[in-house]
Amino acid sequence: MELRRAEYERLQRTDAEKAEQESSLAARTKTFADSVKHVFIEMSDDPAELPMFLLVLRIYTRCVKFHAIYRLNCYCHYLLKKLT
């Protein structure tokens, strides 16, 4: 029983340390960078393709903003229906 209690306490400390590390600014920045790396297309080494790359980024950011606004509008309509 004593060994189980010690193991449980060790696991709790380990989980608390891991949660603290994951909530740090460095960990959040790394997570964001990893997700952005998988979302955007890879930029070519050819400087002639830079305008197309920037165009794709501009289109993508507009789509993300539009999607966020659409979700907000849907939520507002949901709340209005719920209140009436």
N, C-alpha and C positions, 0 to 999 in steps of 0.2 A: 504494500500500500504506500509505503514511504517513497519507493522508487517511482511509482505512478505520479504521485504528487510532485516530485522533483521534475519529472519529465514534463508534466503539465505546465508547471511554472516556467520551465525553460522554453517551451513552445510559445507561451504567452509573451515572454520577453522578446523572442525572435520575431513574432508577428508584430509586436509594437514597434520594434526597430525597422522592420520592413515597411510598415505603414508610414513611419516617419520619413524614411528615405524616399518613398514614392510620392509623398506630398511636398517634397522640397522643390524649389524653383528649378534646379538643374534637372531633376527627373521629369518634371512637367515639360520643360523645354525640349528634352530629348524625345519624349513621347510625341510632342507636337511636330518636331522635325521629322521623325520617322513616319508619321501619318502623312505629312505633306510630301515627303519623298515618294510615297506610294500613290498619291493622288495625281500629282502633276506629271506631265510628260518630261522625259529627260531632254535637257538642252543639248543640242549638237555642238560640235567643235567648230563647225562652219559658221563664220560671222554673217554670211548671207542669209542664214535661216533665223537670225535673231528677230526680225520683224514678225515672222510667222509664229515664233515661240511666244512673243509678247501678245500677239493677237489671241492666241489660244488661252493664255492666262487671263486676259481681259474678259473673254467670253465666259470662261469658267467662273470668275468672280461675280459676273453679272448673274449667272445662273444660280449661284449660291445665295446671293442677296435676294433674288426673286423667290427662291424656294423658302427662305426665312420669312419674307413678307407674306407669302401665300400661307405658310403654316400659322403665322400670327393672325391673319384674317380668318382662317378656318376656326381657330381657337376662340376668337371674338364672336363669331357666329354661333359657335357651340354654347358659349356662355349666355348669349342673348336668348337662345332658344330655351336654355335651362331656366333662366329667370322669368320668362314669360309663360 
